[in-house]
Amino acid sequence: MPRDFLYENILRPLLFKQDAESVHHFVSGCLQSSAPLLSLLPFKYAKKDLAVNLFDHALSNPIGIAAGFDKNGNLISALGHLGFGFAEIGSVCARPHGGNDKPRLFRLSADRALRNHLGLNGLGAETVVRQLINKSASLPYAVNIAKTNNPAIKGDEAVKDYLYSFTCVKELPAIYVAVNVSCPNTKEGCISEAGLIKTVLEEINRANNRGLPILLKLSPDSGDQFLADLIAAGSKLVQGYICGNTTTSLVGLSGEPAGIGGISGPPLKTANLELVRKIKSMKSAEQIIIGVGGISSGQDAYDYIRSGASLVELYTGLVYHGPTLVKQICEELSALLERDGLNLAQAVGSAWDSCKGLK
C-alpha cells in the first residue's frame, strides 16, 4: 500500500494529467491560501529527538525543502506546516528573469524523477526580499543566490551580480546564504572557473558585516580537481557545502527522458551521495554538509547523514509522495537511529572510519 494512499492514488493521478510547471504554480497557490488551515493538519513530526541547532538557529528536524520549490519566498508562511525543519528560498538572482522557454519542467514518472530546465526564473533580489520581509515565516529559512541567467554577465560583472544579490538579502533573518555556482539550466551552464568563484566568495565575505554563514552549492557533474580547487578556495570563506545540484547525466534512468535540463529524484542519489563523501574527505572539520538528491524515505536521509551530511533537503520526493512525506521520513529516520543506538549528531559521518574512509 502507498505510504500516502489518498495522494498517490487519487490526487497525484489527477495532478499528473496537467503540465508539471502549471501544477507547481497551482499547488503553490493552494499552499499560500491555505497556510492557516495547514497548521491544523497532522503533518508535523512531534518528537524532539531530531531537533538540530544550525548556526545558532533551532530546527525541529534536519529535513529542509530544497531551493527551486519556493523561488520567490511566497511559501514561507506554509512550508513549516508541512513538517519541514527549514526552507531554502531561491535561487534568487540580482535581476528579474523569465527563465528559459516552455515547456521546461518534465516528469520522468518511471523513475519518480523530474527534469528541470527552468533557467533561474524569478522576480529578482529586491522583490524577493520585500516579500520575505512582509510575510510571517512558519519555519527558519535560508536564501540561495545565483548569477542572473545572462551569458553577457561574466568576469567582473558576474562578481557584481552575485554581490548585489547578497547585499539585498544579507539583512534578512536567514540561517545561511547559499551561493549557487552549479545550476546546469542557464545558457552557459555551471560556472567552471574556480578563480571566479573564489573572487565571488571573497567579495561576499567583505560585504558580510553580519557574519552570515555562507554555503557553496556544488554540482555532482564537476571533476575531482575542480572540486578540490573549490574546497581549497572555500577553506576560509565558507561554512559549508550543499551537495549537490541536479545532474545532466542520464545514468540510472530507465529510458530516454523528455526535454533537456538537470535531473532530480532517485536517479540523482548515487551521484550526490558520492559528492557528499568526496567533500567530507576534503573539507575542514568545522564545515558542514547539506545533502540533496533523491530523498524520499528515512533510509535515504540516513544514507546521506551517515555519509557526512548534517542535514538534508528534498523537492522531487514531495511531488511524487505528497504532503505527509516529511513526517514519514522523520518517523523512519528516528526508528533507524534508535535501531543503531545513535542520536542524530552521532550518526553524522558514522559510515566513516578515521583510517580507511567509508566502511
N, C-alpha and C positions, 0 to 999 in steps of 0.2 A: 504494500500500500504506500502511496506517496506520503512524504512527511507532512505536506500541507494539501490534503485531499481536495478541498474547495478550490484553492488556487490552481493546482496543477491539472485538475480535471474539468473545471468549469471556467474559471476566469482566464487562465492562460490561453486555452484554445480560442477564446473569443478575441483576446487582445492580439494574438498572433495572426489573425486574419487581416490586420492592418499593417501599414508600413511601420518599420521599427522606430524611426525618429518621430513619427506622428504619435505613436503610442507613448513614447517617452514624454512628449510635451503634455499629452492627456493625463498621464499618471502624475506628472509634476504638478499640474494644475489641481488635481484632486488632493494631493498631499498639502498644497498650500491652503486650500479652502477648508480642509478637514482637520487641521492641526489640533484644535481643541477637542474634537471627538477622538482622535487617535490617542490622546492622553488617557482615555477611559478604557482602552482596549489592552488585553494582557500580552503585549508584545515584548515587555522588558524582562530581562533576567534579574531575579530578585536577590540572589545570594551575593555576599560580599567577597567571595574567595577569588574573584577575578579582577578586583579593583587594582588600578595601576596609577602610579604617580609619574607623570610625564612632564619633565621640565617644570616641576612645582605646580602642575595642574592635576587635580584629582579626576580620574576617569573611572566610570563604573565598570568598564571591561576593556579589553585590548582590541576590540573589533571596530574598525572605522569604515566609513564609506569613502571610496577612492575618489580622487579628482576625476572630473568628467561627468559625474552624475549631477552635481549641482554646480554648474559653471559660473553662475552669476549671483550666488548667495540667496536664492529665492526660498530655499527649503530649510533653513536652519531652525525655523520655528517648529518643524515637523519631524526632522530626522531622529532626534533624541527619543521620540515616542515610538520609533520602530526598534528601539533597543540598542542602537549604536552607542559605542563609548565615546566616539569623536567623529568629526567630519573633516574632510579636506576639500575646501572650496576651490574651484577653478578648473582648468588653468585660466588665470587672469592675465591679460595682456595689456600693454600700455594703451593701445588704440582699439576702438571697436572694430570688429571684423565679422563679416557674414559667413566665413568659412568656405569650404570647398563646394563645388556643385553637387546638387542632389541627383539621385539617391546617394547617400554617403554613410548609412548605418545599415548593416546587414546581419540577419540572424543566420547562424550556422547550426541549425537545430539538431542535426545528427550528432554533433559534438558538444551541444549545450554551450556554444560559444557565440561571440559576436565579432564582426569585422567592422572597424570604425575608420572612416576617412572624413571625419567632421572638419578637421582643419583649424582647430582652436577658434571656433566661432564664439563670440561673446560680446558683452556690452562695453568692455574697456574698463580700466582700473578705477577711474573716477566714479563711474556709475555703480560698479560693484561695491566699492567702499561705502557709498551713500546708502545702498540697500542694506548692507550689513550693519551699519550704524543704526538704521531705523527699524530693525527687526529684533524681536526678542529671541535670543538663542536658546534652544532646548537642550543643547549639549556643547561641550568645548569644541572649538573648531580651529583649523589651520588654514592657511592660504597658499595655494600653489601658483607661482608666476612663471610665465613663459615669454619668449620673444614673439612679437606680433608676426603673424603669418604673411610676410612680405619679403621675398628674397633680396630686394633692394636694400633692406636694412641689414647691414653687415659691418664687421670690424668695429670701429669706434661707435658707430650708430647703433649697433646691436647692444653694446655695453650700455649706452644711454637709454635704450629701450627697456632693458631689464631694470636699470636703476630707477627710471621713472615709476615703473610699477611698484618697485619696492618702497620708494618714498611715499607713494599713495597708501600702501597697506600697512606700513610699519607702526602706525599709531593705533591700529585695531588691537583688541584683546586676544590676539591669536596665540595658540600654543607654540607654533613654529611657522616659518615661511619656507616652503619647498621651492627650490629653483629647478625648473624642468628644462633639461637640456637634451631630452631624449624622445620628443614626440616624433613619430615617423610619418605623421599625416600632414605636414606642411609641405610647401612647394620645394623646399630644399632638404627636408628630412631632418634627422638628428644632427645636432651640432657635432662636428668631428674634429674641432681644433681645441686641444687641451689648454693651450695658451690663452685662447679667448675665454674659455670657461673660468680659468684662474683669474683673469682680469675682472670678469663679471663678479666673482666672489669677493675679490679684494675691494672693489668699489662698493659693493653692498655692505661689507664689513665696516668700511669707513663711514657709511651713512647710518649704520645701525647703532644709534645713540642709546636705544633702549635695551640693547643686548638680547634681542630676539634670537632664539635658536634658529639656525639655518640648516636645512637638509638639502641634499643634492639627489635629484631623481635620475636614476640610471637606466640604461637600456640593456636587455638581455642579448641584443644583437651586436654589442660592442666587443671588440677583440680584447684579449688579455692585456696587451701592452697599453692600449688606450685606457683601460680601467685602472691599471697600475699608475699611469700618469695622472689620472684624475684623483686617485686616492692620495698620491703624493702631494698634488696641488691643494687638496682639501684638508690636509692633516691638521692645519691650524685655523682653517677658515670655515669649517662646517662642523656641526654637532652630530651629524648622522647622515644616513643614506636611505633612499627609498628604492627597493629592489622588487620589481622594476616596472618599466613601462610595457606597452603592448609590443608584439613582435611581428615582423613581416615574414618570418619563417613559416612554411607550410607543414613543417614536421609535426606529426601526431594527428593530423586531420584525416578524417575518413574518406574524403573526396575533395575534388577541386572546389574551393569556396567561391561564393558570389562576391563580386565587387573587388575593390582594392583597399589597402589600408592595414592598420595594425589589428592583430588578432588577440582577443582576450578570452578568458574562460579556461576550462580544463586543459586544452592543448598547450597553454602557456605555463602551466605549473612546473613542469620539469625544468624548463629553461630558467625560470625565475628562482626556483629553489637552488639551482646551481649557481646563479648570480649571488644569492644570499651567502652561500658557502664561500665563494671567492672573496666577496667583500669582507666577510668575517675574518678570513685569514690575512687580510691586508690592513684593515682599519686599526685605529688605536682603541684601547680598552674602553675608554670613556665614551666613544662614539656609539650611537645606537643604529639599529637597522629596523625599518618597517618593511614587512614582506607583503607583496601584492601579486595576485595572479592565480586564477583557478581555484579560489577558496569557496567551497560550498558545503563544508562539513567541519565538525570539530577535529577530525583527523587531519584534514587539510591544514587547518590553523596550527595544529600541534606539530605537523611536519615542519612548517616554517619556523615556529618557535624553537623547536629542538635544534634546528639548523643555525640559529643565531638571531632570529628576529625577536624584538621585544614586543612588537605589536604587528597586527596585520590589517589589511584593507581589502574590501571586495566591492564589486559593482555587478558584474555579469551574473553571479550567482543569484542576486536579488531578482533579476529579470526572469530566470528560469524556475526559481523556487519560492518566490513570493515573500510577503511581509513578516512571516514568522521565522524566517531563516536565521536572523541574528540570535534570537533566543535559543533556537535549536543548536546552533554552533556553540554557544556558551554552555549549554547543558552538556553537550557531548565533550567539550574541552574540559569542563570541570570533572567529568567522570574519568577521563583519561589521566588527568593529573592525580586524582585520588587513587586510581589503579596503580600508578607508578610511585606513589608516596612522595610526590613533589608539590611544592607550591609554584605559582607562576614564575616568580623570579628564579627559582632553582632550575626550572625547565628550559630557560633561555640558553641556547647553546649546549644543551645536555647531551646531544649526539656527538659532541666533540671529545677527543682525548688530547690532553695537553702535548703529548709527544707525537701522536700519529694522525692528528686531524680527525676527520669523520670516521666513526667506527663502521 
